[in-house]
Structure formats: structure tokens, C-alpha cells
Amino acid sequence: MIVLASTLSCNGSPRVVRLARSTESLDGSPIPALNGLSETALGSVDSSTMFGAAVAIKSAHAVVGAADAVIGSRQTGAVFQFTQGESGWQAASPLVPMDKTVTSFGSAVSVSTSIIAATGVTSAQLGNVWLWNISPSTGELEAGAQIAPPAAAAGDQSLFGFALVSDATTLIVASPATDGGTPDTASEGAVFVYNLSQLDAPAQTLVPAAASLPTGALSNSYFGYAVALDGDNLVIGAPGESDGVGAAYVFQRSSGSWQQTQRVIATATSSGFGSAVAIRGSWLASAAPDLAPSGAVSVFQLSGSTWGSEHVLVDRPGSSQNRFGCSIGFTGDQLLVGGADSGAINGTQGRVQVFSLDGTWTLEGALYSSAQSTLEFSASLAIDDRAVVVGAQQNAFVFQSQLAGKCDSSSDCASSHCVAGLCCNSECTDACYSCSNDSQAPGMQESGLCLPVAAGLDPRDDCAVSAAPCGQTGVCDGSGACAFADTSTGCGSAGCSADSRGVHGTSHCDGTGACADSTVDACTKGYLCGSSGLCSTTCQQASDCDAQAGYYCKEGACVIGASCSADRTQMYDASGHPSDCIQSLCSDGACHSTCASGDDCRSQQDCRQGVCIDVCSADVPCSVAGFYCSQDGVCVTGARCSADNTTAYGPTGDPVVCLSALCVDGQCGTACTRKSDCVGGLACDDDTHQCVEQPLRAASVSGGCGIQPLTRNNSGLPWLVAAVFGFCGVRRRSQKSRRRSIKC
């Protein structure tokens, strides 16, 4: 069976009443007991229960673990709870899990203003943590969640729940024997952080970051053997690190996430450093109770962001094997150090030594149990703003200041402060503070402490009612200040944000007296929130657009920079001023003088040689008066010639076929100077400069009749001669009497 036994670390608090100094000399042995304290034994039970091995306290709740207690007929373990009332500390029903197969329940315990947590072992030999929720109004308990180990700590030797610590919103569960995943990180340990409002969400896993250590240094380090929490600072002990030298790790919470900030080690030789840890404000303590001869505690002070200035506390000279530092905790400017094996006094073994800060840490006295034969007194230790709980073997004791009590004058009080008929630790004149149980938190006893008045009360009329919607409400807020209207109080209607670039819902008070806008939903970039209290999605005028950011209204849309109109016939400069594009369409926010393709031209235009020209067809005539559609589909105007100059077009586009001379300047020619001025098949007469049919003249051919063209060159083609010869023969026979222009 796995047995979970924890050396308790303490929840320090800056509001603890100072323990009175001993009036006896501190030079002798034993150390004198402190004065002015009341002692209450919470119960002595059978020696086999382990009652007192784990203790915790918060306000009016104290809990004591008894991991071997027999409930019914089964040795499941139990958590005994005690509540302080008018007649002192009263026992309530012990807490046990519903599953009767659980064992070692109560091996570790923690209590905060919202929960009681306790560790036990299931039948599968796995550590689990059980929660009970504390009602904020009545203080009554209700069974809560059962937390099983995550996958990383699911092994039966991981010791999940070995140490616990909590506050109102957070539960921290240590698992010091969890393996790191490699032979060099066996039993490295891990700590799991749970958000109490989101227990279904995965816990954040904290492991040591010690990259500078040699290989294997984290093996058997037992990171999580001890844990202590103070606000947003968490310290975790790893007493087995570096072959048992030990270390402590500091983590800080920021935006709900924990990050390691420092690895703290003892400057001198140590053994088991980090077996017990404590933290409060700018002070951190880490103990090495097994360091020869009788243990030691190192106290570090925060300077800037670094824990340094180590001060080492040791037991009285001549002490040995006292396990000095087996439990430690801060109370105000005092440090309590337990030594469970210290020499016996009045039949009691163990003591809690009290060191006070007065320039340096100085021994003031000690706490002892008045019960005879108490063993291992200070084996566990818990501290709250009202009391100190010391665990022993089969017992636990509550020590409190004896300041409280009825009084008629200041002389009736050890503190010299009689406030409203009650001895108090201060004059208690601050608004929303009181020493009276009637105005403090539910269940709080008249402890003689000046503490905040409970939320919703104002017994001395410290808080006036404000007429402002978010002002004071006339009661205290529970933290020592007047309450303001809470965040559920509306103080303004929905509308535009201050810069008109977004909209917000109904404004609510921020709880500190101011009216805060609700979450702002930004308008689409370039658009502004209008008079309707809504973001514009189109624009009608310049004021609809974010001109400060360079946007302007164009065709119903807010745009920025140079741009083109939707039909690309206009360009807009960066200020939104439009200009018409004449030669080609707009592209990339600019008009152009040339085109690259027909896409750059208007409708019924085409790009020809880099220029946009009007085009037409039989179905799409030219739209401009005086223009007509040419054969090549181009709108033209005035007289012109066809591409081959065989046709002339008049001003109206009517065609005239040229029969002799080719077209020149939109008219058929009337004269020629060369053959190329004539239509096909005609030649230019050199004498008349007219285009005529090409003349032929006779030529003698040996052996018969022949013809030859009338040219300056008499060379003829043989085939042409033969053809003409045959033709002449026929003509000669049929028309001998006629003289022809072609002679044979």
C-alpha cells in the first residue's frame, strides 16, 4: 500500500498578530515559552490514526488529517474539521470519501476560503484529491470534485497529492515521484496547478527548468516534496536534486499562467535543502532538517527580481538530530521553525522556535505543548491570520493571542486598546475595519484582531451613499474599503466609441467608482460609427469614412489611396478627387495614354497599335455623327480609300469602284505617271498619262507569224510567241481583208 506522508509547508499571511516575546532569558536551555498565547488541543486519538501528521487552517476552519483512522470497520483515513465559535474550537463531523475502498485519506490537507482539499489512495493505488466547497455565506460544506492524476502522474508510484496548497481560486497538487520520461529524470517530480472555477480544464504542469545542471541531476529530485503559496508567488522544494543536495524553485503567476523565475540553492554545503519551504512578501525560507548536526533553515530576501542575501538559522548550540526545520512558516515579520525531534520538556518532544526580524533574524522564544507525553510536536505546521496550528503524533494544537476579551478601558487590555468594549490589537480607527464579530466575516470569533468589516455591512456609517451611478453604495466591500456600485450596474447606453471607430454595448460601472465602456467592437476598417450608434457599411458622404486614416467615400464605399471608378472611366487621387480618363481606361488608380489590350479601352473600342480606337460592325454602327464603319471594322470620317486603293469612300462612306486609276486621297485617280497608279490589267500611257489597256505590236518570227508586246524590250517568251502565231493564222484566214492593230 502506498502511504502518503507530507512534511507540511505553511501558508503565510502578512496580517498575523505578532506572537509575544518571552520574558525569560534566552541564554539557557530549554528555550522559554512565548507569553500571551492561548493553547487549545484539538484532540488526542488512538496512536494508530496518524492524527496530526497533516494540518491546515484558514479563518474559522482548521482541518487535521488522520490517514490511518478507522471509519466504520474500514481503515480509510479521515479529515477532522474544527470550527471556531463563541465557545472556542468545536469539532464537526469528519470528512471521508464516499468510496470505502480508499485508504490513507487525509495524508495531505489544505483549506482556503472556498475549499477543503484532502489526499487519499484509490483501490488502483493512485493518489487522488477530494474537494469540499465552502459556502461563502454560511460556511457550510458541500461535497465537490474528485481529482484524479493526469496522464503524466498516473503511475502508482507518482505520489500524486503528496503535498497540497490552495487559495480562493487555485489548488496546487504536488506529485514528487512523477517520472520525467527519461532514465536521467526518474522521480524528477511535477506540480499541477488547477483553476477551481474550471476543474474540467487541464491543469498547468510545473517541472524544474535546470538546463545548466549536469545530466542526471534531476533524477530522484522529488520536485514537489514541499510547496508554499503567497499570492502570485509559489515556491517548490526539490530536496533530492543533485544527489540529495536539494534546491527550491520559485514560480510567479502572470495572467493566470505560472512561470519559473529562479532556482534557489544554499550557498554552503547542504543536504535535503527544500524539504520544507515557506514564502511571504519579500521573504523566502527553505529548510534542510537532515543537515548535520541538527538541521538548518536558509532565509532569502527578495531584491529587485532576485532572491538573495541568504541568512542561515540553526538550532541551539549542542543540539543534534533535532530535525530543525522539519516544518516552517512565516507570520508577519516572524518565522516559525519546527524541530520535531528536539529534546523533551515537560514530557513533550519537539518545539516550534520563533525568530523575529529586527535588522536580522533573532530568536524570541518557542512554542511547546502543555499536554504530557506529546511526541513529534511540530511535525506539521499551519499558520493563518488568526492562529498557529501545530501537529504532533496523534494530536494537534491551536495557539492564539490572548488579546481578545471584554473591556471597559484600555487598562483592561494587554494591547492597551479597548475598542467598542472589546480588547483589540490596534486602535482600529480605519474605515470599514472592526474588532467586533458582529461586523466581521461569518463564523469569525471576537479574536481581538482589527479586521475588515464583512461585505454589505457598515456598523459605524463610514461609507456615504453617492448620487453618482457608480459611486459608493453606503456599505463596506469586505476588504477594508467602502463599496462602489459593482460591475453589474449600468451607467450608459450603447453607442459609438470615443474615436467613432467602433461600437460598445451598455456601459457598466468598473467597481471602483468609474463608468467603463463595455467591450468595443471595431467597425470595418475605414468606416465610422454614425449617429444611429451603429457602424456604417456604406457611405453617402465624406463624414461616413475615416478621413483621419486617409479614407474617402467613393461610389458608396470607403476607400483609401488612389483608385479607379467602377467603370474605370475616372480615377480618384489619394484625396478622393475624380478625373476623367480620355485616351484609355483607368488602372491601378491612374489614367493612361496608351493601351496594352482591348481591356484597357471603353466599350465599342479596341486597342490598335497601343491606341484605343472606336470599332464597329454591320450590327453595331458608329455612334458618333459623321463617322461610318470601314471595311476593317473601324469608325472613320471623311473621304478615304480602301486598303488596296481600288475603292474610294465619300464623306458619307458610300463606296465608288475605281475603273482606271487607283484611289488617291479618297477619290479615284484621273491620271497616272506609272503603271502602279492603275488598277490591275491596265497600263499607264506615257504620252497621255492615262490608264489604258496594255497595247501589243507585231514582231517577225522566223518561219511564220508572231506577235510581241509593244515595249522597249523585244524579248518574248517562246510559249507566248507560239500561242500568238497560231492565233494569227486563224485570224488571217477568216479576216484577210481587215487591217488589225496586231499584224501577222
KAURNOR-V985056 format. One record per backbone hydrogen bond with DSSP energy under -0.5 kcal/mol. NH is the residue of the N-H (numbers start at 1). CO is the residue of the C=O. Records with the same first field share a line. If there is no record, write none. Layout:
# KAURNOR-V985056
NH: CO + CO
This chain:
# KAURNOR-V985056
4: 2
5: 3
6: 107
8: 6 + 379
10: 277 + 328
12: 10 + 279
13: 330
16: 13
20: 35
22: 364
34: 366
35: 20
38: 400
40: 398
42: 40 + 396
43: 396
45: 43 + 394
49: 46
52: 65
53: 50 + 65
54: 65
56: 63
58: 61
61: 58
62: 82
63: 56
64: 80
65: 54
66: 78
67: 50
68: 49
69: 49 + 66
71: 69 + 74
72: 70
73: 71
74: 71
76: 74
77: 69
78: 66 + 105
79: 95
80: 64 + 78
82: 62
83: 90
84: 60
85: 83 + 88
88: 85
90: 83
92: 81
95: 79
100: 98
102: 99
103: 121
104: 67
105: 76
106: 119
107: 104 + 119
110: 117
112: 115
116: 132
117: 110
118: 130
119: 108
120: 128
121: 103
122: 126
125: 122
128: 120
129: 147
130: 118
131: 145
132: 116
133: 142
134: 114
135: 133 + 140
139: 135
142: 133
144: 131
147: 129
148: 146
149: 127
153: 150
154: 151
158: 155
161: 174
162: 159 + 174
165: 172
167: 170
171: 194
172: 165
173: 171 + 192
174: 163
175: 190
176: 159
177: 158
178: 158 + 175
180: 185
185: 182
186: 183
188: 185
189: 178
190: 175
191: 206
192: 173
193: 204
194: 171 + 192
196: 169 + 194
198: 195
201: 198
204: 193
206: 191 + 204
210: 208
213: 210
217: 214
219: 216
220: 186
221: 218
222: 187
223: 188
224: 237
225: 222 + 237
226: 237
228: 235
230: 233
233: 230
234: 251
235: 228
236: 249
237: 226
238: 247
240: 221
241: 221 + 238
242: 217
244: 240
245: 241 + 242
246: 241
247: 238 + 273
248: 264
249: 236
250: 262
251: 234
252: 259
253: 232
254: 257
257: 254
259: 252
261: 250
262: 250
264: 248 + 262
272: 239 + 244
273: 245
274: 287
275: 272 + 287
276: 287
278: 285
280: 283
283: 280
284: 300
285: 278
286: 298
287: 276
288: 296
291: 288
295: 291
296: 288
297: 313
298: 286
299: 311
300: 284
301: 308
302: 282
303: 306
305: 303
306: 303
308: 301 + 306
311: 299
313: 297 + 311
315: 295
319: 316
321: 293
324: 294
325: 338
326: 323 + 338
327: 338
328: 8
329: 336
331: 334
332: 13
334: 331
335: 355
336: 329
337: 353
338: 327
339: 351
340: 323
341: 322
342: 339
345: 348
348: 345
349: 374
350: 342 + 348
351: 339
352: 367
353: 337 + 351
354: 365
355: 335 + 353
356: 362
357: 333
358: 356 + 360
362: 356 + 360
364: 354
365: 354
366: 32
367: 352
374: 371
377: 349
378: 391
379: 376 + 391
380: 391
382: 389
384: 387
388: 399
389: 382
390: 388 + 397
391: 380 + 389
392: 395
393: 375
394: 51 + 392
395: 51 + 392
397: 390
398: 40
399: 388 + 397
400: 38
402: 36
404: 447
407: 421
412: 409
413: 410
416: 413
419: 417 + 422
420: 418
422: 419
423: 405
424: 417
425: 448
433: 430
434: 451
439: 436
440: 437
444: 441
447: 445
451: 434 + 449
453: 432
454: 439
456: 476
457: 454
461: 458
464: 462
466: 472
471: 468
473: 483
474: 464
476: 457
477: 481
483: 475
485: 471
489: 486
490: 488
491: 507
492: 507
495: 504
497: 502
500: 497
503: 521
504: 495
505: 519
507: 492
508: 516
509: 489
510: 514
511: 485
516: 508 + 514
521: 503
522: 520
523: 501
527: 524
528: 544
529: 500
530: 534
533: 530
536: 528
539: 556
544: 541
545: 542
546: 526
547: 545
549: 546
550: 547
551: 546
552: 559
554: 552 + 557
557: 554
559: 552 + 557
561: 550
563: 572
565: 570
568: 565
571: 579
572: 563
573: 577
576: 573
579: 571
581: 569
582: 580
584: 592
585: 600
586: 568
587: 590
590: 587
595: 610
600: 597
601: 598
605: 602
606: 613
608: 606 + 611
609: 607
611: 608
613: 606 + 611
615: 604
616: 633
617: 620
621: 619
627: 624
628: 636
630: 628 + 634
633: 630
635: 614
636: 628
638: 626 + 651
640: 649
642: 647
645: 642
648: 656
649: 640
650: 654
653: 650
656: 648
658: 646
660: 661
661: 669
662: 677
663: 645
664: 667
667: 664
669: 662
672: 689
677: 674
678: 675
679: 660
682: 679
683: 692
685: 683 + 690
689: 685
692: 683 + 690
694: 681
697: 708
699: 706
701: 704
704: 701
708: 697
710: 695
711: 709
714: 712
721: 717
722: 718
723: 719
724: 720
725: 721
726: 722
727: 723
728: 724
729: 725
730: 726
731: 727
732: 728
733: 729
734: 730
735: 731
738: 735
740: 738
743: 741
